[in-house]
Amino acid sequence: MVKDARFEDVQELPLRLIARDADDLAVISALLQDAVLLMKETSWQPDVNRFGMLVNRFRWEDKADAEQGKRPYERVQSMLVIDYVQNVSSMGVDHTDKKQIISILSVACEDDKITFTLAGDGALSLDVECLEVTMKDVTKPYAAISKSAPRHNLD
């Protein structure tokens, strides 16, 4: 006898998303909120018009399940690649300090410019020919070291 597929039978797979418009990028931005990385985990390749970063992102998509299952919150390493990049600039980032920790608050695109708003009043700005951002989980999820979900003061 053949059984119908059930949602509960689906194994969770790594995320792989591509943003080609502002709505797509808003989804990636939400998933990258509170992602952290070392400055040395960024790479600007002007010869191929590409900027990449390896981030440790909080798994917002798993937060409710972790709470319901009374298990640790998780993070996962994700590779973020931005293509068609013409120029990269920054504010509040020390490019010589490869151990500097960067925390992403949001990502947005306006007028052919992708802006990563960073904690501590920093920003990365990428001038692009067109919007093409790929986010791909590249490791298995691991327990968040902080054992807590990021919290934001909304006042």
C-alpha positions as CSV (number, residue, x, y, z in Angstrom):
1,M,0.0,0.0,0.0
2,V,1.3,3.5,-0.9
3,K,1.2,6.1,1.8
4,D,0.9,9.8,1.1
5,A,3.9,12.0,2.0
6,R,3.6,13.9,5.3
7,F,5.3,17.1,6.2
8,E,6.8,15.5,9.3
9,D,8.6,12.9,7.1
10,V,10.7,15.6,5.3
11,Q,14.3,15.8,6.4
12,E,15.5,19.4,6.9
13,L,18.1,20.3,4.3
14,P,20.6,23.2,4.2
15,L,19.3,26.5,2.9
16,R,20.3,27.6,-0.6
17,L,18.8,30.9,-1.7
18,I,19.3,33.4,-4.5
19,A,18.2,37.0,-4.4
20,R,17.6,38.8,-7.7
21,D,15.2,41.5,-6.4
22,A,14.5,43.5,-3.2
23,D,11.9,41.1,-2.0
24,D,14.3,38.1,-2.3
25,L,17.0,40.1,-0.5
26,A,14.6,40.9,2.3
27,V,14.3,37.1,3.0
28,I,18.1,36.7,3.0
29,S,18.4,39.8,5.2
30,A,16.0,38.3,7.8
31,L,18.0,35.0,7.8
32,L,21.3,36.9,8.2
33,Q,20.2,39.1,11.1
34,D,22.7,38.6,13.9
35,A,25.1,36.6,11.7
36,V,28.7,37.1,12.9
37,L,32.0,36.7,11.1
38,L,35.7,37.5,11.3
39,M,37.0,40.2,8.9
40,K,39.4,37.6,7.5
41,E,36.3,35.6,6.3
42,T,35.5,38.2,3.7
43,S,36.9,38.2,0.2
44,W,36.7,40.9,-2.5
45,Q,37.7,39.6,-5.9
46,P,37.7,42.6,-8.3
47,D,39.0,40.6,-11.2
48,V,35.8,38.5,-11.3
49,N,33.5,41.2,-9.7
50,R,32.6,39.1,-6.7
51,F,32.5,39.6,-3.0
52,G,32.1,36.8,-0.6
53,M,31.9,36.1,3.1
54,L,31.6,33.1,5.4
55,V,29.2,33.9,8.2
56,N,28.0,32.1,11.3
57,R,24.3,32.8,11.2
58,F,21.7,32.2,13.8
59,R,19.1,29.7,12.5
60,W,16.0,31.9,12.9
61,E,14.0,29.3,10.9
62,D,14.6,26.8,13.7
63,K,14.1,29.0,16.7
64,A,10.5,28.0,17.4
65,D,11.2,24.3,17.0
66,A,14.2,24.6,19.3
67,E,12.1,26.2,22.0
68,Q,9.3,23.7,21.5
69,G,11.7,20.8,21.7
70,K,13.6,22.3,24.6
71,R,16.9,22.0,22.7
72,P,19.7,24.4,22.1
73,Y,19.4,27.2,19.6
74,E,21.6,26.6,16.6
75,R,23.9,28.4,14.2
76,V,25.2,27.3,10.9
77,Q,28.0,28.5,8.6
78,S,26.7,30.0,5.4
79,M,28.6,31.2,2.4
80,L,27.3,34.5,1.0
81,V,28.4,35.5,-2.5
82,I,27.5,38.7,-4.2
83,D,28.2,38.8,-8.0
84,Y,28.5,41.8,-10.4
85,V,30.3,43.9,-7.8
86,Q,32.0,47.0,-9.1
87,N,33.3,48.5,-5.9
88,V,33.4,47.8,-2.2
89,S,33.6,50.5,0.5
90,S,33.1,50.4,4.3
91,M,32.6,52.5,7.3
92,G,33.5,51.6,10.9
93,V,35.5,48.5,9.7
94,D,39.2,48.0,10.3
95,H,40.4,46.0,7.3
96,T,43.8,45.5,8.8
97,D,42.4,43.7,11.9
98,K,41.7,40.3,10.5
99,K,40.4,39.2,13.9
100,Q,37.8,41.9,14.0
101,I,34.3,40.4,14.6
102,I,31.6,41.8,12.4
103,S,27.9,41.4,13.2
104,I,25.3,41.8,10.5
105,L,22.1,43.6,11.4
106,S,20.5,43.8,7.9
107,V,21.1,43.8,4.1
108,A,19.3,46.0,1.7
109,C,19.7,47.1,-2.0
110,E,18.8,50.5,-3.3
111,D,20.0,52.2,-6.6
112,D,22.5,49.5,-7.5
113,K,24.1,49.6,-4.0
114,I,23.9,46.7,-1.6
115,T,24.4,47.8,2.0
116,F,25.2,45.6,5.0
117,T,24.3,47.4,8.2
118,L,26.6,46.2,10.9
119,A,26.4,46.4,14.7
120,G,28.4,49.3,16.2
121,D,27.4,51.8,13.5
122,G,29.5,50.1,10.8
123,A,28.5,49.3,7.2
124,L,29.7,47.6,4.1
125,S,28.6,49.0,0.8
126,L,28.8,47.2,-2.6
127,D,28.2,49.0,-5.9
128,V,26.7,46.4,-8.2
129,E,25.7,46.2,-11.9
130,C,22.6,44.1,-10.9
131,L,21.4,42.3,-7.8
132,E,22.5,38.7,-7.5
133,V,23.2,37.4,-4.0
134,T,23.5,33.7,-3.1
135,M,23.4,32.3,0.4
136,K,24.2,28.7,1.0
137,D,24.5,26.8,4.2
138,V,27.9,24.9,4.1
139,T,28.1,23.1,7.4
140,K,25.7,21.2,9.6
141,P,24.0,23.2,12.3
142,Y,25.7,23.4,15.7
143,A,24.6,24.5,19.1
144,A,24.9,28.3,19.6
145,I,27.7,28.9,22.0
146,S,25.7,31.7,23.8
147,K,22.9,29.2,24.4
148,S,20.4,32.1,23.8
149,A,18.6,33.7,20.9
150,P,19.7,37.2,20.0
151,R,17.6,39.9,21.6
152,H,16.9,43.4,20.4
153,N,15.8,46.4,22.4
154,L,13.0,47.8,20.3
155,D,12.8,51.1,22.4
